[in-house]
Amino acid sequence: MDARYRSREIGRKAEDVDALKRSFLEWLVYSVGKDAKTATRRDWFTTGALSVRDRVVDRWMDTTRGVYAADAKRIYYFSMEFLVGRLLSNNLDNLGLTEVCRETVDRLGLRLEEVLEAEPDPALGNGGLGRLAACFLDSMATQHLPAFGYGIRYEYGLFEQRFDQGWQVEFPDNWLRFGNPWEFARPEVLYPIHFHGHVETYIDGAGMERRRWVGTETVHAMAFDTPVVGYGGETINTLRLWSARALSDFDFTHFNDGDYLKAVESKVLSENLSRVLYPNDATEVGRELRFKQEYFFTSASIQDILRRYMQHHKDFDALPEKAAIQLNDTHPAIGIAELMRILIDLHGLDWDRAWDITRRTFSYTNHTLLPEALESWPVGMMERVLPRHMQIIYDINARFLDSVWARSDIDTIRRLSLIDENGERRVRMGGLAFLGSHKVNGVSALHTDLMKQTVFADYHRLFPDRITNMTNGITPRRWLHQANPALSRLISSRIGDGWITDLGRLAVLKERVGDEVFQEEFRRAKRQNKKRLAAYIARHLRIDVDVDSLFDVQVKRIHEYKRQLLNLLQTVALYNEIRDNPTRDFVPVTKILAGKAAPAYHQAKLIIKLANDIGRVINNDPLVRGRLKLVMLPNYNVSQAEIIMPAADLSEQISTAGMEASGTGNMKLALNGALTIGTLDGANVEIRDHVGADNIFIFGMNAQEVQELRDQGAFDPRAVVGANPHLKRALDMIGGGAFSPDDPGRFRPIVDALLYNDHFLVTADFEDYRNSHATAVTLYRNKTEWTAKAIINTASMGWFSSDRTILDYAKHIWGVAPVLPGAGEAD
């Protein structure tokens, strides 16, 4: 590169208070167009973000140069969701500029917290999947691993959730309303994405029969790049999100004819591809849009990877040595057929060579054992939308089944086939992801074992070395260092701050479990966090909660398998116990729930209404006198989680055993000193192993017992209810209108589902859960013993760092090595 254009000769931005203040004021005047007297909090956030971004860009370019100079293998992480949270606080912390920025805004007459809270929280994900992807990006940058995240730049994220008389109501989440100062638009990075059309057969110059996909409808994918700052600010990776663009803004002929709607119809239809996260797939139109979204970002990303690769390589043989594509769930699995199409149709590779390259390039993370969540798409729709890809999938399937036909019976062949022939013919995307990847991983030890025994049992027998385990992790930067500064300062005062990038160092804290001074400071930090959450609840819901009560937290997506219903039934039972014994000395309990229900998931939305109705009755009952409160917080997101997690005393991880792949909320809560009450499900099993069985409250059936009970087909929830007066009374109250006097039958569907089906075994685990909860509440009376167990939980969470997870991926799946800062500096 010509030395005239090297960014280091421009001069890096200084990082002292005076320089940062100057940047704030320059951006405010020359970009935002305001002066300090008229600027709003949002204006100050924008200037702050742009000022910090200035201090990222040089390092970002250095990182890129270093990767190119080393000709390093890169990780490409494909995910439909990236739940990144607010970035200003995260980037300040990772750059080590938080206190500098605090003093800067103080000189400007502002409070840093006010500036930080003005940043919208991009809801570009639904929950654990997107938050995991964000943690992984943080860890890859912190560990100096060269990586790109690829996804969709949704104009509207997951809906904003509000409650109207206790019912969930969805509103558009227009997070881009005021722009996004972190991103860089790349209008020159534009790729055509094709749909529909048909496939022609022709003979090429070498006499080989070939296919070409013609007559297609085309949209463009345009790149928007966001820098991903690793801790210490030395490595800056990239999150590249794709936005749909029409080939032309409007049809001039229709416009001149006065048909203005028709003139922009093509633009609107094209750009709907990146309009909304997870369109409602209860309709055929919604399903097709979602499928198109998956192909849209996957195709653009693969084209981008191949463009970058071909700048330095003459053929594709080395692609698996230079690119590791990780499929985060089945959403991007169509990428396997897309890479095959590009290699065979556009570059003339033969099938076997293309398949070998493809399989060695891809790996796949499975996140669910739920049949409805393991994607499949109607064959008819795929043949219509992506006809060439459907041909390739047929070919993959035929070649695979031919290879196993001689050693498999017909039933096994039907299960192995990528085409599900039961009822409407559908393509099994999990099977495609499995066959097209060299490694397939689960996300907890239990989940990985269950994958081998259930959804991928037949594949596992054929490919016994393909499935491996990569237990999930969380980034300690956001989920302890940033979210819980009180506890973070306490820990660093005792053991230094090396734990921020090496979470295993927290184990030293076990030596302080019996230290009365440390215990008292640990409790003080927890109480400070509880006061912050209590103030948040009072501000948003006008409900006062007792900061000295046990904060009992269940925050996650609302789904029947996560069993918020079990929590609510125990709440009603506890409410009855308090009312029946008005003079008994009960430990005050504050139940805190939060989470969104999918718009078309009626039962989940009814559970939200039930939680709000129960809370309304309990919170206003004078006989309870504040000894029990239930709070359902609306619009759960990353920023809200950062307030809730540090304040929790008890962490509810109560899913039906064998149904939660891993969970990461369980890790965040335990890291912040909450004790877990949970089933032996997902990563709860490994949390128990690390914290010790005496420091966690385990109840209920395990996964094997759940499966055996279901296989027997003799479980009768009505008999269980009839034998348990606490459970029967709670269900009678819910079904009889005690919490819905305006509509007594409102919750009968919930009660009937439990009595006549109870697929998720809520009634079966109720009594054990109730007893375990009572044990936890009793222990909470003993502050010394409770605090000791909380310290052990925090000290034992080192293994659950996403840094450890990512290094395991890099070693065992990707074969990617760190590129240390300065690798591209030499002339």
N, C-alpha and C positions, 0 to 999 in steps of 0.2 A: 504494500500500500504506500502511496505517495506520502511522505512525511508531513506535507502541508496539511493533510486532512486528519492527522492523528488527534483524537480528542484531548489527550493529556497536554498538548501544546496550547489548547484554548484556555486551560486552567480550571482545575476543579473548584467547585463552590466551597467557600469556607464554611465551617460548621460551628463557629462561635456565636454568641448571642447577638452581637452587633450585626454580623453578616446575615443571620437568619431574620432579624428584624428588618433589615434593608430589603431582603427578598420579599417578606410579607408585604411591605408597603409598595414595592415596585409592582408586584403581581396585582395587588388591590387596585392600583391606579391604572396600570397599562393593560391589564387583561380583564378584570372584573368591571373596571370603569366606575369605581366609587372612591370616595375619600373616607378617612377614618371616622368622620362624624356621622356619616349616613350608612356605613356598612352594617349589614345584618350578621347574625351568627353564621348563617349559611355562606355569606361572602367571606368571612374570616376562615371558615373551613376550607373553602375553595383555594384561597391564597395560601393557607397552610399546606394543603395537599400539593399544590404546585411547587411551593418552596422546597418541600421534602423531596418531591419527585426530581427536582433539579439535582439533588445530592445523591440520587440513585442512578441516574442515566449513565454517568461515566463508568461506574462500576459494572453496570449492565453490559455496556459495550466491551469492557475488559473481559468479562466472563465469556461473551460470545467469541471474541478473538482467541481466547485461550482454548476454547473447545475446538475451533477450526484449526488452530495451530497444532493441536495434539491429534487431529483427525480422530477424535474420541467417539466411542459408541455413545449414542444418546438414548434416553428413555422418553417414550412418547405415551403419555397417560391419557387414554380416551375415556371421557366420562360425560354423561348427559347432565350431570349436576356438579357444580362447584359452589359450595356454601362457604364463601370466604370470610364473611363478616366484615365489619368496618376495618378499613385498612390504615387509617392515619395513626391510630394508637399502636397497631401492630408494627408498622414500618418504623415509627419513632423508636419503639422498644428495640427492634432488631438492629437498628442503626446506632443505638446507644445515645439517642438525642432527646429522650423524653424530658429530662430535667432542663436541658438547654432550651427546649421549646416552651417548657413551663415558665421559665424566666422571661423568655421573649414575649409571650402573650401577656404576662404580668406587666411588663413595661408598656404594653399597648393598652392597658386598662381592662384586660379580659381574664377569664378563668379558663385554664386549659380544658377542664371537663365540659364546659359549655361549647367550646369549639369542637371537641371530639364527638359530642352527642348530636351535633348538627349533620353529621354524615349519615346518609341513608344506609340501611343494612341490606345489601343486595340479596334478595331471596332467590338465588339461582339454584335452589335445591329443595328437596322435600324433607330431608332429615339426615340420618346417619351416612347414607351413601355419599352425599355431597360434602358433608363435613369431613368425612374420612379423606376424600380427595383433596380437600384444602389442607388438612394436616399433613398429608403425604407431600404436597408441593412445598410446604414449609420445611419439612425434614430433608427433602432432596436438595434444596438450596443450602440448608444449614450443613449438610454432610458433603457439600461440594460436588454433588452428582449432576452431570449435565442432563437437563430434562426440559421438556415442554409439556404443559397441560393443554389438552384440546377439548373444546366444548362449544356450546352455543351461547351467543350474546342475546339472551332473551330480552326483548323490550319490556315485557312485564314478567316479573318473577312469580314465584308461588304466591297465590292470592293473599291479600291482607285479610286477616280474620278479625271480625268484630262479633260481639254478642248482641242480639236484639231479643230482649226478654228471655235470655238464656239460650237462644238458638244461634248456631253458627251462621253467619252471613258472610259471603265472600265478596271482596272488592278488589279491583285491579291494583296490583303492586307496581306503580309506575316509578321505579327506582331511578330511571334515567330522565325524569322530568326536568331536572336542573343540570343535566350533563354529568359526565364522569371524569373528573380531573386526573384520575390515575391511568387512563387508557390512552394509547396512541392508535389513531385510525391509520390503517394501511391500505388506502384505496388502490395502490399498485399491486397488492397481493389479492388477486381476484381469480377464482376458479369456476369453470362451468360445471353445473350439477344438472344431470339429465334425468327425466322421468318419462314414462309411457313409451310411445313409439313401438317399433317392432324390430325383429332380428332377421338379417339377410345372410345367406350362405354364399360364399364365393370361393374361387380358386386363386391362390396367390401366385406370384412369379415363380415360386419353387414347386408349383404343382400341388401344394397342400391346401386342404379344405379349411377355410377360415370363416369366422362369424364377425358381423359388424352390426352395431346397434344404431338404427337410423330413425328418422321421423320423430325425434324426441321433442319434448317441451323442456326448455332450459331456463334455469335461474343461475345467478352468480352468488358465490360465497365470498364475502369480503372480510378481511382479517382485522381484528382489534386486539392489540397487545397490551397486557398489563404486566409490569415487572413483579417478580416474586422475590422478596428480599429474605435471604437467609440470615440467621442470627449472627451478628458481628458485621453484617453488611459486606462481606467479602465476595460471596457468590450471589449473583442475581439471575435467576432463571426467568422463564416466560410462560405466562398463561395466555394462549391465543384462542380467542372466542370468535366464532363466525356469525356474521349477520347476513341475512338474505337480501339480495338486490335484484330487481327486475332488469331485463335486458334494456328496456327503455322506460322512462318515467311515465309517458302517456302516449296514446295513439292520436297523432295530430289530425288524422282524417275524421275520427269520431268527435274530436274536440271542435273542429271547424263546423261540423254538422250540428253542434249544440248538444250532443249526447255526452255530457261531461262525466257522468258516472261510468259509461262504457269506456271512455277515454282512459280512465285510470284503473279499470278492472284488472288488467293483467298485472299491474304493479302491486295492487292490494293482495291479489291471490298469491303472487310470488313471495312477497315479504311476510305473509302470514307464517311462513316456515320458521321464522325466528321471533314471532310475536309473543308467544305465551309458553311458559314452562308447563309441560304435561296438560295439553288440551283434554277436555273430558272425552274419554274413549268409550263412553256408553253408547255412542252412535257410530255408524259406519264411517261417516265423514270425519269424526274425531279420531277414529282408529287409523284411518289413512293418513291424516295429518301427522299423527305421532310417528307412524312408520316413516313417513317422508322426512321428518325431523332427524330421525336416527341416521338415515342414509345421507342426508344433507351434510351433517357435520363430519361424518365418518369419511365420506368421499373427499370432501375438501381437505381434511387432515392428511389422508393418504397421498393425495396429489401434492400437497405441500412437502411431505416427507420425501417423496421421490424426487421432486424438484431440487431439494437441498442435497440429497444424496448424489444426483447425477451431475452436480456441479464439480464433483471431485472423482467420479468413478465412471468407467466406460460401459460396464455391464452390471447386471443385478446380482451376480454371484455372491458378492460380499455384503449384500443388504442385511442379512441376519447378524453379521459381525459389527454393523454400524448402527443398527436401529432395533430397539426393543419396544414393541407396541403392546401395551397392557390394556386389555379390555376390562373396564370397571363395570361388571355385570354384563348381561346379554344385550343391552341397548346398542352397543356398537358392533355386534357380532356380524352384521352384514358386511363389515369391512373385510372379512375373509374372502367373500365372493368378489368384492370390489377389487382387491389386490390381484386376485386371480384373473379377473377380466382385463385389468390394465396390462399385466404381464403377458397374457396370451393374445388378446385382441389387438392391443396397441403396440406391443413390443416384440411380438412374434415368438415368444418362448413356447416350448412344447409343454404339455400338461405336467409330466413328471417333474421337470425342472422347476416349473412355476409352483407346483404344490410343495415341493421340498423347501423352497425359499419362503413361501408363505407360512408354512407350519413352524419353521424355525424362527420366524420373526414375531409371531403372535404368542401371547400368553393370556390367560383368562382367569379373572377372579369371580367366583360364584358367591353370591350374597344371600341366597335364600333356598330353602327346601320347600317353600309353599308352591304347590302346583300352579296357582293362579298368577304367581309372581315370576315364574320361570317362563319367559316369553315364548309365545308361538303366534304365528301370523297366518291368516287364511291363504291357501295356495292361490286361489282365484285373484285375490287382491295383489299378491306379489307378482303374479304373471302379468297383470295389467300395469302395475306401477314400475316394476323392474324386470322386464321380460328376459333380458340377457342374464341377469343374476339368477333368475329362477332356473334357467337352463344349466348354469354352472352348479347350482345346488343339486339338481337332479344328477349331474355327472359325478359330483363328489359322493353322493349317496350310493349311486350304482356301483362305482368302483369300490367303495368301502364294503358294501354288502356282498359283492362278488368275492372279496378277500376273506370274508368270514363265513360264507354260506356253508362250506363243507363241515364246519365244526359247530354249527348252531342249529337249533330247532326253529320251527316256524314262529313260535311265540317269541323267542329271543330276537329273531330277525325283525319282527314287528316292533319290538321295544327299541331296537338299535336304529331303526330307520329314521332318517331325518324328517320323513313325512309321516305324520300321525294320520292313519286312515280311519280312525274311529269317529264317525259322524262327519262333520265338515272337515275336509282335508286341510291340515295345517302344517306349517314348517316349524320344527322344534329348534328354536334358536340356541338353546343350551347345548343341544347335540352338535350343532354347527360350530359353536364356540369351542367345544371339547375337541372335536376332530381336527379343527384348524389351528390348534395351539400345541406347542411343545410341552407346556406346563399348565396345569389347572390347579388353582389353590382355593382352599376354604379359608375362613377368617377367624376360626378358633379351633382348638383341638377337637372339641366335641363335634362341631359343625363339619369339620373335615372327615371325621370318622363316619358321621351320618351320611355324608355325600357318597362315600364308598359303599355304604350299605343300602342306600335308597335311590335317589334320583340318577346317580351315575354308576349303579352297581354293575350293570352289564358292560359298560365301557371300561370300568375299573378291572374287571376280570381279563379283558383283552389287553389293556394297557396298564399294568399294575404299577409302573413307575411314574405315571403322568401326574397323578394327584398328589399334592403336597400341602402342608399347612403353613400359613402365614398369619398368626394371630394379630388382629388389629392393634393399633396403638393410637395415642393422641399426642399432640405437640405440647410439651411442658411450657413452651413460651406463652402461648395464648391462654392455656387452661390452668396455669398456676401463676407464672411470673407476672402476667398482665392482668388476669381476671381477679387475682387475689393478692394484691400488693402487701397487705398486712401479714399474711402467712409467708409470702415470699421473702419479705425483709427479715422475719424471724428466723427462717431457715438459713438464709445467707449469713446472718449474724453469728450462727453457730458453726456452720460448715463451709462458709465461703459460697461463691456463686457458680462454681464449676458444675453444679447439678443442672443448670439451665440447659447445658448441651450434653450432659451425662447423667441422666436421671437416676441411674443406679446408685449414685453417691448418697441418695436419700437414705439408704439402708443404715448409714451411720447414726441417724436419728433414733434408731431403736435403743441405742445406749442411753437415751435421755427420757425413756418412757417413765421412769420413776422419779425424774427430776422435778420437784415441786415448783420451782421457779419457771422451768420450761413449760410445764403443764399449765400454769396460770397464764403465761403469755400466749400459749396456744388457744386457751379458752377465750382470752381477750380478743384475739384476732377473729375467732369464730363469731363472737358476739358483735363485733364491729360489722362484720359482713351481714349478720342477721338484722342489724339495725338498718343497714342500707336496703335490704330486701323489704323489710317492713315499711320503710318510707316509700318505696316503689309501689307496694300494694296499696298503701293509703292514698297515694297520689292518683293511681289509675283506677282503683275500684272503690275508694272511700270505705275501706274495711280496715279496722285497727286490729293488729295481731300482736300477741304477747311475745316479745323477743326472747323471753326466758322459757317459752314453751318448746317442746320438741318439734323442730321443723321437719316434717315428713314429706318427702318430695318424690313425685312421679311425673317426669317431664319427657315426653316422646310422642311420636305420631299416634293418633287415636286409632286403634285397631283391636279387634276382638281377641287376637292371640296375645297381645300385650297385656290384656286383662285389667284394664282400668276398672272394669266391673267388679273384679275381686276386691280391689281397694275400696270401691264405693259400698259394697255390701258390708265389709268390715267396719267402715265408717258408720253406717246405719246401726250395726250391732253395738258399736261402742257408744253411740248416741243414746240408744235404748238403755244401756247399762248405766250411763251417767244419770239419766232421768229416773231410773228405778232406784238409784242409791244417792239421793241428793246430798247426804251428809258425808259420804265417803271422800277421802282425800285422793283425788285423781291427779295424775301428772298431766298438766295441760299439753294438748297436742294441736298443732296447726298443720292440716293437710293442704299441700300445695300441688296442684295439677296444672299442666299446660300441654298443649299439642293441637295440631290441626287434623281434621278429618277430610279425606278426599271428598270433593263436591258431590260425587254420585254415590257415596257410601252412606246409605240412609241409617243403618244401624249405628255406625260410629257417630254420626251427627246426633242421633237420639241419646247416645251415651253422654255426649257433651251437655245436652239439655238436662239430662238426669243429674249430672254433677252440679250444674248451676242451680237446679231446683232443690237438691238436697242441701247445698250450701246456704241458700236463701233461708230455708227453714231452720237449720241448725244455728246459723250465725245470729238469728233474731229470737232464739228461744231463751227467755229469761231464766228457765230452770237450769240451763247449761252453764250460764254465768262465765262464758269465755273459756271454759275448760276444754272445749273442742271447737275448732273452726275449720271450715273447708273453703278454699280459695281456688277458683279456676281462672288462670290468667289468660287473657286473649293474645293472639298474634305472637305465639312462641317463635323466637328466632335466635340467632347467635348472640346478639347483644343482650337479650333478656337472659339467655343461658349464662352469660358471664356474671350476671347478678345473682342468679339462683344457685348455681353450683357451689360457690364458696360459702353460702349460707346454710346449706342443707346439713341436718344432723343424721337423718335416716334416708337411705337411697332405695327406692322401690324398683326392683328388677324382677318382676313376678310373672313373666311370660310362661305359657305352657311349655314344659320341658321338651326340647327337641325342635322348637319352632323359631327361636331367635338365633340367627347365625352367629352373632358375636355381641353386638352392642358396643357403643363407645361412651354413652352417657354413664354407664356403670363405672368406667375407668375415670372419667372426669370427676364424678362425685367422690369416689374413694380417694383420689389424689388430693382432694380438698378437705379430707378428714371426715367424710360421712361414712357411717357404717351401713353395709348393704344388708337388706332383707330380700331374699330372692330364692328362686328355684335353681336347680343345677342345670342351667341352660346357657348356651352361648359361652361367652368369656367369663361368666360367673364361676364356672368350674375352675378356671385358672386363677381367678382372683382369690377364691377360697384357698387354693394351693399355696399362693404367695403370702396371703395375710394370716393364714392359719384358721382352722375350723372354729377356734374359740373367739375369733374376731369378726365373725360374719354370722348372720341369722339365716340359715338354710332351712327350707320347709318344702313339703309337697313331694309329688312323685318325680322320679328321674325319667329321662327320655325312654329308657327301656321299659319301665313300668307303664308309662303312657301308651307306648306302642302295644304292649301286651294287653292292656285293658281295651284298647280299640279293636285289636284282633279278635278278642273274645266276643265282642259285640253284645255283651250282656250288661253293660253299665246302665243303671237305672237312676237318673238324677232325682226322680221323684221320691224314690226310697231314701236316698241320702238326705234330701230336704226334710222328709217326714221324720227322720231320726235326729234331726238337729234343730232344736227349738230356736236358737239364735238366728240361724239361716232362714228358717221358715218365717219367722216374724219379720225379718228384714224384707224378704221377697213379698210377703203379704202387704206390707206397708207400701212398697214401691208399686206393686200391681194394683193395689186398692185405692190409690190416689192420695195417700198421706202427704206426698210431696208435690202433688199436682191437683189440688182441689178444684181448679178451674176446668180440668179435663181428667177425671179419675182414670180413664182407660188409656191415657197417653203412653204409659210405659208397659202395658200388657205385652207388646211384642218382645220386649227384653226378657220379661219373666217367662213367657211361653217358650222362648228359644232356650232358656236355661233348663226348664222343666222337661221339655220334650226332645231335646237334642244335646245341648251342652257339649258341642264338639271340642271346645277348648278347656273342658273339665274344670270350670270355675267352682262348681258345687263340690267336686271331689276333693279339691285342695283347700276349701274354705276353712275348715276347722283347724287344720294344721297351721294355716296362715294366721288365723286369729290368735292362736296360742303363741306363735312365734312373735307376732306383733306385741302381744302382752308382755312377753319376756324382754323385748327391746325397751318398751316403755318403762318397765320396772328397773332395768339397768340404768336408764337415764337419770334416775334419782341419785345414783352414786356417781357424782361428778368426777371423782378421781379415777374410778375404774372405766367410766365411759371415755374420758379424755385419753387414758392410756391406750385403749383400743383404737381411738381415732388417730392417735399418733402412729400406731403400728400400721394402720391402713395407709396413711400418707407415706410412711417410710418404706412400705413394701411394694410401691407401685412403679419402681424403676423399670421393670421388664415391660411395662405397658406403654413405654414411650414410642411414638411413631418413628423416632430415629432408629431404634432397634429393629422395628418392622421393616423399614426401608433398607437398612443395611442387609437384612436377611434376603429381601427381594433381589437386591443388587448382586449378592453373592450366589444365591441358589437358583434364581430364575433369569435375571437379565444379563448377567455377566458384564456389568458396567462398573468401571473404576472411577474414583473421584478425580476431578481435574482441579488441582490446587490453584489458588489465586496467583497470578503472575506468570502462568504458563504461556501466555501469548505476548509477553512484554518484550522478549528479545528481538533485536533488529535482524 
